[in-house]
């Protein structure tokens, strides 16, 4: 049995960790984009409510 197989003999799932991470990210890019949009909307809403709260507190 060979100790260090050649790259062609290695299965796809045994690729180096960087390649596996890139493949994982490419498969999930739509989910990541949706979560980023959700986070941006959540942050914008939080900022708007905070500004209104500060404005109301200043008026009272």
N, C-alpha and C positions, 0 to 999 in steps of 0.2 A: 504494500500500500504506500502511496506517495504522501509525504509529510506536508509539502506545500503545493497544493494543486495549482495548475495554471489558471488564469482568469477565465478562459473559455470553459474550463471544467467546473467552475464554481456555479452553483445555482444562483438565480437572480436575487433571491431573498438574502443571500450572504454577501451582498455588495457592501462597500465600506459605509460607515455611519453617515457621512455627509451625503452620499448619493441617496441613501434611504430617507434621510430627512427631506431632501429636495423632492423626491417622489411623493412623500407623504403630504408636503405642502401643496404641490401641484394638484393632487387629488382633492384637496379640501379648500381650494382657493375661493370657491363660491360661498362656502360657509363662513370663511374668514372675512370676506367682503361684507356679508350680511351682518356679522357680529360687529365689525368696525362701524358700519352705518348705524346700527342700533346704539352703540356706545356714543357716537357723535350726537345722535338725537337726544339721548338721555342727558348728556352733558350740557347741551344747549338748553333743554328744558329746565334743568337744575339751575343754570346760570340765570335764565329769565325769571324764575320764581325768586331767586335770591335778590336780584336787582329790584323787583317789585316789593319784596319784603323790606329791603333797606330804604327804599323810597317812601313807603308807607310809614315806616318808623320815624323817618326824618320829618314827615308832615305832622305827625302826632306829637 
